[in-house]
Amino acid sequence: MTKPAVCPFCKGRMKIDYKDVPMLSRHISSQGKIVSRRRSRACAKHQRDLAQAVRRARYLALLPYSPTHIWKTGGVGLSRSTI
């Protein structure tokens, strides 16, 4: 018998914020899609919040929409010029 998956956001009392680009980029696949609940292990409430935060970050150009932008820049998140 396996243990049920525990939501990392419930367990760690983490807040989902659209400005937290490194955290959001971990929940985006290499094709630029938002990962599923099964892969992110988030509960339904936090998966909805996570998807909304990714959409807001994309709208504000904090995250890319398309995978071609990911391939050209070499990743998701902060650029080297801002570090």
N, C-alpha and C positions, 0 to 999 in steps of 0.2 A: 504494500500500500504506500502510495507516495503522499507527501505533504502537500497541502494546497498552496498555491502560489500566493505570496503576500505582496500587496501593492507597496512599492518602494516609497511612494509619496505618503501613504498612510503610516507606514512603519517609521519613517524618518522625520515625519512632520514637516516635509519639504513644501515650500510654496512654489507654485508654477507661475513664472513671470515671463512675459514676452521679451524682456530685456536681458534675460539670462541666456545668451546665445550658446555658450559651451554646453549647457545642460540640454537645450533644445536640439542642438546638432547631434547629440547622441541618440535622439529619437527620430532621426531622418535616415532613410536607407540610402544606398549608393546611387539609386535612381532618382533621388530627391523626393521620395514619397514619405508620408508619415507612417511609421511602423504600426503594426496591429497591436491590439491589446494582448494577444498571446505572446508576442515578442517583447513588448515593453513591460509586461507583467503588471500593468496598471489596472485599477478597478474602473468600472464604467464612468464614475463621476470624474476621476482624475484623467481618464483618457479623453473625455470631452474637453476638459480644461486644457490639456496638453495640445490637442488639435487646434483649439481656438488661439492659444498662445503662438503656435507655429504659424497660423494664418496671419496673425497680427504682425509677427516679426517679418514675414515675407512681404507684407504690404508696406512696411516701413523700410524695406531693403536691408534688413539685418541678416536675413537668410535668403538664399537663392530659390527661385521657383523651379528652374530647369536643371537637369543633370549636365547639360553642356556648359553651363556656368560653373558648376562644380569641377568639371574636368579642366577648364581653362584656368581657374584660380588655384587649383590644387587642393581644395578642401572647402569645408563649411566653417564659417565663424569669422574671427578677426583676421584681417590681412596683416602681413608682415610689417607694413609701414606704420601701423598703429601700435605695434608692440614695442 
